Amino acid sequence: MMASAQTDLVKLASLVATARRLLGEGRAVDLSALPGKVQEVCADVARIAPEEGRLLLDEIESLLSSLDGLAMDLYAHYQSAVAGRTPPSMAARAYGRSG
């Protein structure tokens, strides 16, 4: 059981690292599978004995840090995209409509 949880942690960490790398390259990232993968890992960890789970603590903390980093990367990517857009009110005024 612990081996399965550890394997799933490694796979999820790889998914997050790949997403962060792709975002860093300015590429699109499909994160639709991420919530389900996180749920799987949580379920795996919940099924193992607490003393075994403690052995995974460093990997879990590292994954949480990576997920936080991904969230920050996504926010920065969003802010960058929004900064380059014309606000709707300005676009409406440019075409003679009030916004």
ABEGO torsion letter per residue (X at the ends): XAAAAAAAAAAAAAAAAAAAAAAAAGBBBBAAAAAAAAAAAAAAAAABBAAAAAAAAAAAAAAAAAAAAAAAAAAAAAAAAAAABBBAAAAAAAAGBBX
